[in-house]
Amino acid sequence: MYQKILVASACAMAMAILAYSIHANWDRLHGRAPGPQIQQAEGQGRAATAQTQTTGAGNFMAQFDTSGLTIPEEEIHRGGPPKDGIPALTAPHHTPVSEADFLDAQDRVVGVSIEGEARAYPIRLLNWHEVVNDELAGTPFAVIYCPLCDSASVMGRRINGEVLEFGVSGLLHNSNVMLYDRTHDALWSQIGFNALSGPYAGQELSHLPFDLTTFGQWRRDHPDGTVASFQTDYPRDYTSNPYESYFEGDSLMFPAKGSDDTRLGEKEPVLGVKIDDAVRAYPIDTIARGDQGRIEDELGGHTISLEASRDPNQVTVVSAPDDARVVHTFWFAWVSFHPDTTIYGAD
């Protein structure tokens, strides 16, 4: 028993050190200088708090419009970096897929295709920026990726005639990135699908179909497409993965309400789908075992079609209604935001 306690304590300490290395010391990881937005944040005096306080939102919340906050403030945690310390990208540089020699065929990408225009967003890029504000075929959207939850989604940026631009707040809810919009400084949830505060509190943005796939597969499917490139204004080593140890282990860095729901393993990858009040988790393994790696299902009175494969983890939203909200993520994160979820193939 004593040995088990020592092992558990060592694992907890290792994850705490990893969390500090990645979050509380983000831009000094590997000795890099801070990027422009981080230097500005430090100039405004926010860095000292960010470097030492990794949980508890405290006065940090004063930077945002928290009117109408829809979740208890005590559930919000500091991730470490200041507001914009993880710098979101807007209208990123991109290159034709045929010239994207900075990617390997097995590199994962989030792919978006709208009216014949297709662009891939490498996870290697998203690991360091988490949000990319972009536009294809006149449609403004944001590609969002939270490494702590392996959560990928694509949401429209237009609401009530406004086009919003999103940044990374430096806050977490259930270990998931909290976004903020730069028009109102209001907070938004990726996996919760809605605005958490401000003038649109409780409202949802539309979601766009996407692929989470390999660059090799995306290149074959979209030979005339483009890829968001590593040419950014930030000194990042896009060839490295600062979350490699986190993905290899079972522990979480930050609290999540659903982490004790054992219907699936905490880090079991699922596609979470919400249509009106109906919510369901689709384990990637279950989809992959379907006929030719595809399943169809009825949810909220609508038919959805999904494809998936493993090694590496890939999923495609083949068809879903326009009002579907879809995210790829770990089970613990999905069930934390949607505790009443059913599980495809198990319920």
C-alpha positions as CSV (number, residue, x, y, z in Angstrom):
1,M,0.0,0.0,0.0
2,Y,2.8,2.4,0.9
3,Q,4.5,1.7,-2.4
4,K,1.2,2.5,-4.2
5,I,0.9,5.8,-2.4
6,L,4.5,6.7,-3.4
7,V,3.8,5.8,-7.0
8,A,0.6,7.8,-7.0
9,S,2.3,10.8,-5.4
10,A,5.2,10.6,-7.9
11,C,2.7,10.6,-10.8
12,A,0.8,13.5,-9.4
13,M,4.0,15.5,-8.9
14,A,5.2,14.6,-12.5
15,M,1.9,16.0,-13.9
16,A,2.1,19.1,-11.7
17,I,5.6,19.8,-13.1
18,L,4.4,19.2,-16.6
19,A,1.5,21.5,-16.1
20,Y,3.8,24.2,-14.8
21,S,6.3,23.7,-17.6
22,I,3.6,24.0,-20.3
23,H,1.2,26.6,-18.8
24,A,2.8,28.6,-16.1
25,N,6.0,29.1,-18.0
26,W,4.7,28.8,-21.6
27,D,6.8,31.2,-23.5
28,R,10.0,30.4,-21.7
29,L,9.6,26.7,-22.6
30,H,12.9,25.6,-24.1
31,G,14.3,29.1,-23.5
32,R,12.3,31.0,-26.1
33,A,11.6,34.7,-25.9
34,P,7.9,35.8,-25.5
35,G,6.0,36.7,-28.6
36,P,4.7,40.2,-29.3
37,Q,1.3,39.8,-27.6
38,I,2.9,38.2,-24.5
39,Q,5.4,41.0,-24.2
40,Q,2.5,43.5,-24.3
41,A,0.7,41.5,-21.6
42,E,3.8,41.5,-19.5
43,G,4.1,45.2,-20.0
44,Q,0.6,45.6,-18.6
45,G,1.7,43.8,-15.4
46,R,-0.2,40.5,-15.8
47,A,2.8,38.2,-16.2
48,A,3.8,38.0,-12.5
49,T,0.4,36.6,-11.5
50,A,0.2,34.2,-14.5
51,Q,3.6,32.7,-13.6
52,T,2.7,31.9,-10.1
53,Q,-1.0,31.2,-9.9
54,T,-2.2,28.2,-11.8
55,T,-5.6,27.7,-10.2
56,G,-8.3,30.1,-9.1
57,A,-9.5,32.9,-11.3
58,G,-9.4,35.7,-8.7
59,N,-8.9,39.2,-10.0
60,F,-7.9,37.8,-13.4
61,M,-11.6,37.8,-14.3
62,A,-11.7,41.6,-14.2
63,Q,-10.3,41.6,-17.7
64,F,-13.5,40.2,-19.1
65,D,-17.2,41.0,-19.3
66,T,-18.5,38.5,-16.8
67,S,-22.1,39.9,-16.7
68,G,-24.6,37.1,-16.8
69,L,-22.0,34.4,-16.1
70,T,-23.7,31.1,-16.6
71,I,-21.3,28.9,-14.6
72,P,-20.1,29.1,-11.0
73,E,-16.9,31.3,-10.8
74,E,-15.3,28.7,-8.5
75,E,-15.3,26.2,-11.4
76,I,-13.0,28.5,-13.5
77,H,-9.3,28.0,-13.1
78,R,-6.2,29.8,-14.3
79,G,-4.2,27.9,-16.9
80,G,-1.0,29.8,-16.3
81,P,-0.5,32.1,-19.3
82,P,-2.0,35.6,-19.3
83,K,-4.8,36.7,-21.5
84,D,-3.5,36.2,-25.1
85,G,-0.4,34.5,-23.6
86,I,-1.3,31.7,-26.0
87,P,-1.7,33.8,-29.1
88,A,-4.6,33.0,-31.3
89,L,-4.0,33.5,-35.0
90,T,-6.2,35.5,-37.5
91,A,-6.1,35.1,-41.3
92,P,-3.0,32.8,-41.1
93,H,-0.4,32.5,-43.9
94,H,-1.2,29.4,-46.0
95,T,0.4,27.4,-48.7
96,P,-0.8,24.9,-51.3
97,V,-0.9,21.3,-50.0
98,S,1.6,20.4,-52.8
99,E,4.2,22.7,-51.2
100,A,3.6,21.9,-47.6
101,D,6.9,20.1,-47.0
102,F,6.9,21.2,-43.4
103,L,4.4,18.4,-42.6
104,D,4.7,14.6,-42.6
105,A,2.0,12.4,-44.1
106,Q,1.0,11.2,-40.6
107,D,0.7,14.6,-39.0
108,R,-2.8,15.3,-37.8
109,V,-4.7,18.2,-39.2
110,V,-8.2,19.7,-38.8
111,G,-9.7,20.1,-42.3
112,V,-12.4,22.5,-43.3
113,S,-14.1,22.5,-46.7
114,I,-16.6,25.2,-47.7
115,E,-18.1,25.6,-51.2
116,G,-15.1,24.1,-52.9
117,E,-12.5,25.9,-50.8
118,A,-10.5,23.6,-48.5
119,R,-7.8,24.3,-45.9
120,A,-6.1,22.2,-43.3
121,Y,-4.9,23.4,-39.9
122,P,-2.0,21.3,-38.4
123,I,-2.3,20.1,-34.8
124,R,1.4,21.0,-34.6
125,L,0.3,24.6,-35.2
126,L,-2.8,24.5,-33.0
127,N,-0.8,23.0,-30.0
128,W,0.8,26.5,-29.7
129,H,-2.1,28.8,-30.7
130,E,-5.3,26.9,-29.9
131,V,-7.5,29.2,-31.9
132,V,-7.3,30.2,-35.6
133,N,-9.7,32.9,-36.9
134,D,-10.1,32.4,-40.6
135,E,-12.5,32.6,-43.6
136,L,-13.3,30.4,-46.6
137,A,-15.8,31.2,-49.4
138,G,-16.9,34.3,-47.5
139,T,-17.7,32.3,-44.3
140,P,-15.9,33.4,-41.1
141,F,-15.1,30.6,-38.7
142,A,-12.7,29.7,-35.9
143,V,-10.8,26.4,-35.7
144,I,-10.4,25.6,-32.0
145,Y,-8.1,23.0,-30.4
146,C,-7.5,22.4,-26.7
147,P,-4.5,20.1,-26.2
148,L,-5.6,19.3,-22.6
149,C,-8.8,17.7,-24.0
150,D,-7.6,16.8,-27.5
151,S,-10.7,18.8,-28.4
152,A,-11.1,20.0,-32.0
153,S,-14.1,21.9,-33.4
154,V,-14.9,24.5,-36.0
155,M,-17.5,27.2,-35.2
156,G,-18.9,30.0,-37.2
157,R,-18.0,33.5,-36.0
158,R,-21.2,35.3,-37.1
159,I,-23.9,36.0,-34.6
160,N,-26.8,38.5,-34.9
161,G,-25.0,40.2,-37.8
162,E,-21.7,40.6,-35.9
163,V,-18.5,38.8,-36.9
164,L,-16.5,37.9,-33.8
165,E,-12.8,37.3,-33.4
166,F,-11.7,35.0,-30.7
167,G,-8.7,34.9,-28.4
168,V,-7.4,32.6,-25.7
169,S,-8.5,33.9,-22.3
170,G,-5.9,32.1,-20.1
171,L,-8.8,30.5,-18.2
172,L,-10.0,26.9,-18.1
173,H,-13.3,25.3,-17.3
174,N,-13.3,21.5,-16.8
175,S,-9.7,21.5,-18.1
176,N,-11.0,23.0,-21.4
177,V,-9.9,26.3,-23.0
178,M,-12.1,29.3,-22.4
179,L,-12.3,31.6,-25.3
180,Y,-13.1,35.3,-25.3
181,D,-14.3,37.5,-28.1
182,R,-12.4,40.7,-28.8
183,T,-15.5,42.7,-29.4
184,H,-17.1,42.3,-26.0
185,D,-14.4,40.6,-23.9
186,A,-17.1,38.0,-23.1
187,L,-16.2,34.4,-22.3
188,W,-17.1,31.4,-24.5
189,S,-16.9,27.6,-24.0
190,Q,-15.6,25.3,-26.7
191,I,-17.1,22.0,-25.5
192,G,-20.1,23.7,-23.9
193,F,-20.8,25.3,-27.3
194,N,-22.1,28.6,-25.9
195,A,-21.3,32.0,-24.6
196,L,-20.6,32.0,-20.9
197,S,-21.0,35.7,-20.2
198,G,-21.7,39.0,-21.9
199,P,-24.4,40.1,-24.3
200,Y,-24.8,36.6,-25.8
201,A,-24.6,34.7,-22.6
202,G,-26.2,31.2,-23.1
203,Q,-26.4,31.6,-26.9
204,E,-24.7,29.2,-29.3
205,L,-22.7,29.8,-32.5
206,S,-23.2,27.5,-35.5
207,H,-20.8,24.7,-36.1
208,L,-19.2,23.6,-39.3
209,P,-18.4,20.0,-40.4
210,F,-14.8,19.1,-40.3
211,D,-12.3,16.3,-40.6
212,L,-9.7,15.4,-38.0
213,T,-7.4,13.4,-40.2
214,T,-3.8,13.0,-41.4
215,F,-2.1,15.4,-43.7
216,G,-1.5,12.6,-46.2
217,Q,-5.2,11.7,-46.3
218,W,-6.2,15.4,-46.6
219,R,-3.7,15.9,-49.4
220,R,-5.2,13.0,-51.3
221,D,-8.8,14.2,-50.8
222,H,-8.0,17.9,-51.5
223,P,-5.1,18.2,-53.9
224,D,-6.1,21.8,-54.7
225,G,-6.4,22.8,-51.1
226,T,-4.2,24.9,-48.8
227,V,-2.6,24.4,-45.4
228,A,-2.1,27.0,-42.7
229,S,1.6,27.4,-42.5
230,F,4.2,27.6,-39.7
231,Q,5.0,31.1,-40.9
232,T,3.7,33.1,-38.0
233,D,5.0,36.1,-36.1
234,Y,5.7,34.0,-33.0
235,P,8.9,32.1,-32.2
236,R,7.6,28.6,-31.7
237,D,9.1,25.2,-32.4
238,Y,6.3,23.7,-34.4
239,T,8.2,20.5,-34.8
240,S,7.9,19.7,-31.1
241,N,4.9,18.6,-29.1
242,P,4.9,20.0,-25.5
243,Y,2.0,17.7,-24.6
244,E,3.6,14.4,-25.5
245,S,3.9,13.2,-21.9
246,Y,0.4,14.3,-21.1
247,F,-1.0,12.2,-24.0
248,E,1.0,9.1,-22.9
249,G,-0.3,9.2,-19.3
250,D,-3.7,8.9,-17.7
251,S,-3.6,11.8,-15.4
252,L,-5.2,15.2,-15.9
253,M,-3.6,18.6,-15.3
254,F,-6.7,20.5,-14.1
255,P,-10.0,19.6,-12.4
256,A,-12.9,18.3,-14.5
257,K,-16.3,17.4,-13.1
258,G,-16.7,14.3,-15.3
259,S,-13.4,12.7,-14.5
260,D,-15.1,10.1,-12.2
261,D,-17.6,8.9,-14.8
262,T,-16.2,5.5,-15.6
263,R,-18.5,4.5,-18.5
264,L,-15.5,5.2,-20.7
265,G,-11.8,5.8,-20.0
266,E,-11.0,9.4,-19.1
267,K,-9.0,9.9,-22.2
268,E,-11.1,7.7,-24.5
269,P,-11.5,9.8,-27.7
270,V,-15.1,10.5,-28.7
271,L,-17.0,12.6,-31.1
272,G,-19.5,14.5,-29.1
273,V,-22.7,15.7,-30.8
274,K,-25.5,17.9,-29.6
275,I,-28.7,18.5,-31.5
276,D,-31.2,20.6,-29.6
277,D,-31.4,18.9,-26.2
278,A,-30.1,15.5,-27.4
279,V,-26.4,14.8,-26.6
280,R,-24.5,11.7,-27.5
281,A,-20.9,10.5,-27.4
282,Y,-19.6,8.4,-30.3
283,P,-16.4,6.5,-29.3
284,I,-13.9,6.7,-32.2
285,D,-13.3,2.9,-31.8
286,T,-17.0,2.2,-32.2
287,I,-17.3,4.3,-35.3
288,A,-14.1,2.7,-36.8
289,R,-15.6,-0.8,-36.2
290,G,-18.7,0.1,-38.3
291,D,-19.1,-1.1,-41.9
292,Q,-16.2,0.4,-43.8
293,G,-15.5,2.6,-40.8
294,R,-18.8,4.4,-41.0
295,I,-22.0,4.6,-38.9
296,E,-25.4,6.3,-39.2
297,D,-27.5,7.2,-36.2
298,E,-30.7,9.1,-35.3
299,L,-30.2,11.9,-32.8
300,G,-32.7,14.5,-31.9
301,G,-34.9,13.4,-34.8
302,H,-32.1,13.8,-37.4
303,T,-29.8,11.4,-39.2
304,I,-26.1,11.9,-38.8
305,S,-23.3,10.0,-40.6
306,L,-19.8,9.6,-39.3
307,E,-16.5,8.0,-40.4
308,A,-13.5,7.1,-38.3
309,S,-10.3,5.1,-38.1
310,R,-7.5,4.6,-35.6
311,D,-3.7,4.8,-35.6
312,P,-3.7,7.7,-35.8
313,N,-7.1,8.9,-34.6
314,Q,-9.2,10.2,-37.5
315,V,-12.9,11.2,-37.8
316,T,-15.0,12.8,-40.4
317,V,-18.5,14.3,-40.0
318,V,-20.0,13.0,-43.3
319,S,-23.4,14.6,-42.8
320,A,-25.2,16.3,-39.9
321,P,-28.0,18.8,-39.7
322,D,-27.0,22.5,-39.7
323,D,-28.0,23.0,-36.1
324,A,-25.7,20.1,-34.9
325,R,-22.9,21.1,-32.5
326,V,-19.9,18.7,-32.9
327,V,-16.6,18.4,-31.1
328,H,-13.9,15.7,-31.1
329,T,-12.5,15.3,-27.5
330,F,-11.6,13.1,-24.6
331,W,-14.5,11.4,-22.8
332,F,-13.8,13.2,-19.4
333,A,-14.2,16.6,-21.1
334,W,-17.4,15.7,-23.0
335,V,-19.2,14.2,-20.0
336,S,-18.0,17.1,-17.8
337,F,-20.0,19.5,-19.9
338,H,-22.8,17.1,-20.9
339,P,-23.4,14.8,-17.9
340,D,-26.7,13.5,-19.3
341,T,-25.0,12.2,-22.5
342,T,-25.7,8.8,-23.9
343,I,-23.1,6.7,-25.5
344,Y,-23.5,5.2,-29.0
345,G,-23.4,1.5,-28.9
346,A,-23.6,1.3,-25.1
347,D,-26.9,2.7,-24.1
